[in-house]
């Protein structure tokens, strides 16, 4: 980066070339991982560490290479990971339900709109909490209402004002995943549907609600992967931004 700026100052390259090169630089090569330290400049939010499948040593080395002035989010982290991280980063916070670790060094300026997070059932809350943590860390005002599924659809109608006033809605449901269709039919705002792996055998660990959501007849509903609360929270933040 320093050489790039020196070349620009010396007139060896023009501004358009500088901007083009900045889009792809830099990263830290740890052999087992290539850390995208440039992601916040490029995307507006730094690289998130997906902990599942990584060793404690690998997670520790990745953390050391991330810029010290950025907020850090770790997902799918168990208590052993948190204990290890907490020793080095005392400010780290663990959401046991979401399985997320947040190292927050500064607070983002809060965006104007509200992201509403709904779950069909209580068992869907861990995925919802991952979405909530992600969206809040990215500077969004988040409201959450849990256990308003179609088995008692009158519960949903009691919060219709929240549905009408939200800027983006995240709907999280397992079983047959029908809640997204109803919310999509009520709201004029974007709805992000998240199928969960909650359910009995014929739900096929989230495949059944995934297919229901993909076949939704209500306009304005998009679908992320099974149990992907992080992806939903991130995308909702981009819409709200």
C-alpha positions as CSV (number, residue, x, y, z in Angstrom):
1,X,0.0,0.0,0.0
2,X,2.8,2.4,0.9
3,X,4.6,1.7,-2.5
4,X,1.3,2.2,-4.3
5,X,0.9,5.7,-2.7
6,X,4.5,6.6,-3.4
7,X,4.1,5.6,-7.1
8,X,1.0,7.7,-7.3
9,X,2.7,10.7,-5.7
10,X,5.6,10.3,-8.1
11,X,3.2,10.3,-11.1
12,X,4.1,6.8,-12.1
13,X,0.4,5.7,-12.0
14,X,-2.8,7.6,-12.2
15,X,-5.7,7.7,-9.7
16,X,-7.9,5.2,-11.5
17,X,-5.1,2.6,-11.4
18,X,-4.6,3.2,-7.7
19,X,-8.3,2.7,-7.0
20,X,-8.3,-0.5,-9.1
21,X,-5.3,-2.0,-7.2
22,X,-6.8,-1.0,-3.8
23,X,-9.8,-3.2,-4.6
24,X,-7.7,-6.3,-4.5
25,X,-5.1,-5.5,-1.8
26,X,-3.9,-6.7,0.7
27,X,-4.2,-10.1,2.6
28,X,-2.1,-11.9,5.1
29,X,-0.9,-15.4,4.1
30,X,-0.8,-17.8,7.0
31,X,-0.5,-20.8,4.7
32,X,-3.6,-22.4,6.3
33,X,-5.6,-19.2,5.8
34,X,-5.3,-16.0,3.8
35,X,-6.7,-13.2,6.0
36,X,-8.6,-10.6,4.1
37,X,-7.5,-7.5,6.1
38,X,-8.8,-5.2,3.3
39,X,-12.4,-6.4,3.5
40,X,-13.7,-3.5,5.6
41,X,-12.4,-0.9,3.1
42,X,-13.9,-2.9,0.2
43,X,-17.1,-4.1,1.8
44,X,-17.8,-1.9,4.8
45,X,-17.4,-4.7,7.4
46,X,-14.3,-6.7,8.3
47,X,-13.8,-10.4,7.7
48,X,-15.8,-12.7,10.0
49,X,-14.2,-15.8,11.6
50,X,-16.2,-19.0,11.1
51,X,-14.9,-21.1,14.0
52,X,-16.4,-24.5,13.2
53,X,-13.7,-26.8,11.9
54,X,-10.8,-24.5,13.0
55,X,-8.4,-25.3,15.8
56,X,-7.9,-22.9,18.7
57,X,-4.4,-22.2,17.4
58,X,-5.7,-21.3,14.0
59,X,-8.3,-19.0,15.4
60,X,-5.7,-17.3,17.6
61,X,-3.4,-16.7,14.7
62,X,-6.2,-15.3,12.5
63,X,-7.2,-12.9,15.3
64,X,-3.7,-11.6,15.6
65,X,-3.6,-10.7,12.0
66,X,-6.9,-8.8,11.9
67,X,-6.5,-4.9,12.2
68,X,-6.6,-3.8,15.8
69,X,-9.0,-0.9,15.1
70,X,-11.8,-3.1,13.7
71,X,-14.7,-4.8,15.4
72,X,-14.4,-8.6,15.1
73,X,-17.2,-11.2,14.9
74,X,-16.6,-14.9,15.4
75,X,-19.5,-17.3,14.5
76,X,-20.2,-21.0,15.4
77,X,-17.9,-20.7,18.4
78,X,-18.2,-23.0,21.4
79,X,-17.3,-22.2,25.0
80,X,-13.7,-23.5,24.6
81,X,-13.1,-21.0,21.8
82,X,-14.5,-18.2,23.9
83,X,-12.4,-19.1,26.9
84,X,-9.3,-19.0,24.7
85,X,-10.3,-15.7,23.1
86,X,-11.2,-14.1,26.4
87,X,-7.7,-14.6,27.8
88,X,-6.3,-12.4,25.0
89,X,-9.2,-10.1,24.5
90,X,-10.9,-9.3,27.8
91,X,-13.6,-7.2,26.1
92,X,-14.8,-10.2,24.2
93,X,-18.5,-11.0,24.7
94,X,-20.1,-14.4,24.1
95,X,-23.7,-15.0,23.1
96,X,-24.2,-18.6,24.1
97,X,-27.5,-19.0,22.2
98,X,-26.1,-17.6,19.0
99,X,-22.6,-19.2,19.4
100,X,-21.1,-15.8,18.5
101,X,-18.1,-13.9,20.0
102,X,-18.0,-10.2,19.6
103,X,-14.8,-8.1,20.1
104,X,-16.3,-4.6,19.9
105,X,-13.7,-1.8,19.8
106,X,-16.1,0.9,18.7
107,X,-19.8,1.4,18.1
108,X,-21.0,2.0,14.5
109,X,-23.2,5.0,13.9
110,X,-26.7,3.6,14.1
111,X,-28.6,3.5,10.8
112,X,-32.1,5.0,10.7
113,X,-34.2,2.0,9.7
114,X,-35.2,-0.9,12.0
115,X,-34.5,-4.6,11.2
116,X,-37.2,-6.8,12.6
117,X,-36.3,-10.4,13.5
118,X,-39.1,-12.9,13.8
119,X,-39.0,-16.6,14.7
120,X,-41.7,-19.2,14.2
121,X,-40.8,-21.1,17.4
122,X,-38.6,-20.9,20.4
123,X,-36.3,-23.6,19.0
124,X,-35.4,-21.2,16.1
125,X,-34.0,-18.6,18.5
126,X,-30.3,-19.6,18.3
127,X,-30.3,-18.9,14.5
128,X,-32.2,-15.6,15.2
129,X,-29.7,-14.5,17.8
130,X,-26.9,-14.9,15.3
131,X,-28.8,-12.6,12.9
132,X,-29.4,-10.1,15.7
133,X,-25.8,-10.0,16.9
134,X,-24.6,-9.5,13.3
135,X,-27.0,-6.8,12.4
136,X,-26.4,-4.9,15.7
137,X,-22.6,-5.1,15.3
138,X,-23.1,-3.6,11.8
139,X,-24.8,-0.6,13.4
140,X,-28.5,-1.4,13.0
141,X,-31.4,-0.9,15.3
142,X,-32.9,-4.4,15.8
143,X,-36.2,-5.5,17.2
144,X,-36.9,-9.1,17.8
145,X,-40.2,-11.0,18.4
146,X,-40.0,-14.8,19.0
147,X,-42.4,-17.6,18.8
148,X,-45.1,-16.2,16.4
149,X,-45.4,-19.1,14.0
150,X,-48.4,-20.2,12.0
151,X,-49.6,-22.8,14.5
152,X,-51.0,-19.7,16.4
153,X,-51.1,-17.1,13.6
154,X,-53.1,-14.7,15.8
155,X,-49.9,-14.0,17.7
156,X,-48.4,-12.6,14.5
157,X,-51.3,-10.2,14.0
158,X,-50.7,-8.7,17.4
159,X,-47.4,-7.3,16.2
160,X,-48.6,-6.1,12.8
161,X,-47.5,-2.5,13.6
162,X,-43.9,-3.7,14.0
163,X,-44.1,-5.5,10.7
164,X,-45.5,-2.5,8.9
165,X,-42.9,-0.1,10.3
166,X,-39.7,-2.3,9.9
167,X,-37.3,-1.4,7.1
168,X,-36.3,-5.0,6.6
169,X,-37.7,-8.2,8.1
170,X,-35.8,-11.5,8.9
171,X,-38.1,-14.5,9.2
172,X,-36.6,-17.6,10.8
173,X,-38.6,-20.9,10.7
174,X,-38.1,-24.6,10.8
175,X,-40.7,-27.4,10.4
176,X,-42.6,-26.4,7.2
177,X,-41.3,-22.8,7.1
178,X,-44.6,-21.2,6.2
179,X,-44.1,-18.1,8.3
180,X,-42.1,-16.3,5.6
181,X,-45.0,-16.5,3.1
182,X,-47.4,-14.9,5.6
183,X,-45.1,-12.1,6.6
184,X,-44.2,-11.5,2.9
185,X,-47.9,-11.2,2.1
186,X,-48.4,-8.6,4.9
187,X,-45.3,-6.4,4.4
188,X,-44.3,-4.0,1.6
189,X,-40.6,-4.3,2.8
190,X,-37.9,-6.8,1.9
191,X,-38.3,-10.1,3.8
192,X,-35.2,-12.4,4.3
193,X,-36.3,-16.0,5.0
194,X,-34.0,-18.3,7.0
195,X,-34.9,-22.0,7.1
196,X,-33.7,-23.8,10.2
197,X,-32.8,-27.4,10.8
198,X,-35.5,-27.6,13.5
199,X,-38.2,-30.2,13.0
200,X,-39.0,-33.9,12.9
201,X,-37.6,-36.4,10.3
202,X,-39.5,-35.3,7.3
203,X,-38.2,-31.8,7.6
204,X,-34.9,-33.3,6.4
205,X,-32.8,-31.1,8.7
206,X,-34.0,-27.9,7.1
207,X,-34.6,-29.0,3.5
208,X,-38.4,-28.9,3.8
209,X,-38.6,-25.3,5.1
210,X,-35.9,-24.3,2.5
211,X,-38.1,-25.6,-0.3
212,X,-41.2,-24.0,1.1
213,X,-39.5,-20.6,1.3
214,X,-38.0,-20.9,-2.2
215,X,-41.5,-21.7,-3.5
216,X,-43.0,-18.7,-1.6
217,X,-45.9,-17.1,-3.6
218,X,-45.5,-13.7,-1.7
219,X,-43.5,-11.1,-3.5
220,X,-40.3,-9.6,-2.0
221,X,-39.1,-12.7,-0.1
222,X,-35.5,-14.0,-0.6
223,X,-34.0,-17.0,1.1
224,X,-30.6,-17.7,2.6
225,X,-29.1,-21.0,3.5
226,X,-30.2,-23.3,6.3
227,X,-29.4,-22.0,9.8
228,X,-27.5,-19.0,8.2
229,X,-28.5,-16.3,10.7
230,X,-25.2,-14.5,10.0
231,X,-26.0,-14.3,6.3
232,X,-29.4,-12.9,6.9
233,X,-28.2,-10.3,9.4
234,X,-25.5,-9.2,7.0
235,X,-27.8,-8.9,4.0
236,X,-30.4,-7.1,6.1
237,X,-27.8,-4.6,7.1
238,X,-26.8,-4.0,3.5
239,X,-30.5,-3.3,2.6
240,X,-30.9,-1.0,5.6
241,X,-27.7,0.9,4.7
